[in-house]
Amino acid sequence: MLESLHAFQDLPRLRELVVILMRHGFGDVIRRAGVGTFLERAGELLSAGKDDSLAHLELPVRIRMALEAMGPTFVKLGQVLSTRVDLFPEEWIAEFERLQHAVAPEPAEAMVAQMTQALGRPPQEVFADFEPHPLASASIAQVYRARLEDGTQVVLKVRRPGIRPRIEADLRILSVLAGVAARELPELQRFQPVEMVAQFGRSIGRELDLALEARNQDRFARSFADDPNVVIPRIHWEHTSARMNVQDFVEGVPGNELELIERAGLDRKTLADRGAGAVLKMILVDGFFHADPHPGNVMYLPGNRIAMLDFGMVGRLSDHRRNQIVDLLAALSRRDEHGMMAVLLDWTGDAEVDEARLAQDLGDLVGDYDHLALKDIHIGRLLGDITTVMRDHAIVLPPDLALLFKALISLEGLGRRLDPEFHLVDYLRPFVKRVILSRYEPGAVGKRVRHGMSDVLGMLGGIPGDLTKLIRDARRGRMRIEFDLKRLDHFGHQIDRSANRLTLGVVTAALIVGSSIVMTVRGGPELFGLPLFGVVGFLLASCIGVWLVFSILRSDRE
């Protein structure tokens, strides 16, 4: 079952995780999955019992506490799960969002050694001033403050030493457990555990590469180079690597310190306006967006400027996906459930969906918002209602859209913290209009025509090869044609019934002819002075004839 674990090197860590889960009340899940049995066979003893002090807690709370206890990989997993508003209800998302960002820092000696490896020499020799005490400590990296030789104040984001092999071991265990859960626990299959772990592995792999995060940051800086109201810290590439990135230090009012905003002479409404405009430009214009715009990743600067920080989690949207989002938003504004359903069905892929029930649920959802003015619609609540419908129909959002929904919900929450009169839908309308109009620009139309012609030419060019393969398969006897037409099944049943009636008709005629011949022959047993076999033959013929008449009449009515 767990043979994909690297020999037995992951067994101690697996045992540690299982003990934590059992302590938090998930022993039954462990037993049903067979992991406990596997550990016992491997010579591991499991003696941990459920902590009675946790018994009164709700399930989402116990899961969040278990993730915290299992360490950095699982804290990060919880943070990723907090973006899956399509899979988990609101109370689960709220618990996942509570997972701590700050964890106990690594010893200073280990972090200095990590910086020395990244820089090629000790940080005290590279920077004019270096503060050895971390500004912040998260699950993957720690942040330090320093000053360059030219006087520029910078921060160093340094990956924890040894974090990669630990995460890789946890990912191996997670992958195995997800496969076991998918096979053994049917109630978890709707969460697609195998796909979720694979997505998480890709996400955390990107976050481990701090140079990749720096490249993301540079891309955002280029996008907002002409906007003086949005500040993206500059990357110092001469000191940046996969282990560490170095960027300008930004000093301002932290996004979660609302009481300091007015004291600093800043205008909340202006900040909300500029923040919404920046994030929506990322999403609907650039197709490359900050996926976690919560208050801790925002800084407010003099002149009502906004600085955005921490680009480890970003989302990407293709042109096709952006058009789907615009179509969904346009359908929402028109209260058009059919337009909404067309987009949702496109997202389902090959999954089976009860379209009639989905249409009814979307109609009910639209009806709930029908009486509201556009300015009174809360996008976060509306997206929550849409994802509730999707969960009810087991429709799973593609990962890029899960990040997008989370970003929009976070953006509206941030805007309302700044300005109680903030309405995200007011900012969405001009962006949606802009994207719709851009579809009909000559360049965009020409691009679609070129793509269409390319697809057609590619299909035509592939026809000779497809025909060659078809003929080769036919010669080898490997060609098979299947029909799955329900009407043909019905037609076959009709033919079968008709053949049965015809056969009975022939049998009836034979009985009548045979009985008539028998009646002319004297001798043998008699009934009422008539040959017995002749009488029996006529009676059978009469019964079959009556049954045939009723069968034909019933068939006509059907």
Secondary structure as GFF3:
##gff-version 3
##sequence-region A 1 558
A	DSSP	alpha_helix	11	23	.	.	.	ID=ss1
A	DSSP	alpha_helix	27	33	.	.	.	ID=ss2
A	DSSP	alpha_helix	35	41	.	.	.	ID=ss3
A	DSSP	three_ten_helix	52	54	.	.	.	ID=ss4
A	DSSP	alpha_helix	59	70	.	.	.	ID=ss5
A	DSSP	alpha_helix	72	81	.	.	.	ID=ss6
A	DSSP	alpha_helix	90	97	.	.	.	ID=ss7
A	DSSP	alpha_helix	108	119	.	.	.	ID=ss8
A	DSSP	alpha_helix	123	126	.	.	.	ID=ss9
A	DSSP	beta_strand	129	130	.	.	.	ID=ss10
A	DSSP	beta_strand	136	137	.	.	.	ID=ss11
A	DSSP	beta_strand	141	147	.	.	.	ID=ss12
A	DSSP	beta_strand	153	159	.	.	.	ID=ss13
A	DSSP	alpha_helix	163	184	.	.	.	ID=ss14
A	DSSP	three_ten_helix	186	191	.	.	.	ID=ss15
A	DSSP	alpha_helix	193	208	.	.	.	ID=ss16
A	DSSP	alpha_helix	210	223	.	.	.	ID=ss17
A	DSSP	beta_strand	230	231	.	.	.	ID=ss18
A	DSSP	three_ten_helix	237	239	.	.	.	ID=ss19
A	DSSP	beta_strand	244	248	.	.	.	ID=ss20
A	DSSP	beta_strand	253	254	.	.	.	ID=ss21
A	DSSP	alpha_helix	259	263	.	.	.	ID=ss22
A	DSSP	alpha_helix	268	280	.	.	.	ID=ss23
A	DSSP	pi_helix	281	286	.	.	.	ID=ss24
A	DSSP	beta_strand	288	290	.	.	.	ID=ss25
A	DSSP	three_ten_helix	295	297	.	.	.	ID=ss26
A	DSSP	beta_strand	298	301	.	.	.	ID=ss27
A	DSSP	beta_strand	305	308	.	.	.	ID=ss28
A	DSSP	beta_strand	314	316	.	.	.	ID=ss29
A	DSSP	alpha_helix	319	334	.	.	.	ID=ss30
A	DSSP	alpha_helix	337	348	.	.	.	ID=ss31
A	DSSP	alpha_helix	355	369	.	.	.	ID=ss32
A	DSSP	three_ten_helix	374	376	.	.	.	ID=ss33
A	DSSP	alpha_helix	379	392	.	.	.	ID=ss34
A	DSSP	alpha_helix	399	418	.	.	.	ID=ss35
A	DSSP	alpha_helix	424	438	.	.	.	ID=ss36
A	DSSP	alpha_helix	442	475	.	.	.	ID=ss37
A	DSSP	alpha_helix	486	519	.	.	.	ID=ss38
A	DSSP	beta_strand	526	527	.	.	.	ID=ss39
A	DSSP	beta_strand	530	531	.	.	.	ID=ss40
A	DSSP	alpha_helix	532	557	.	.	.	ID=ss41
###
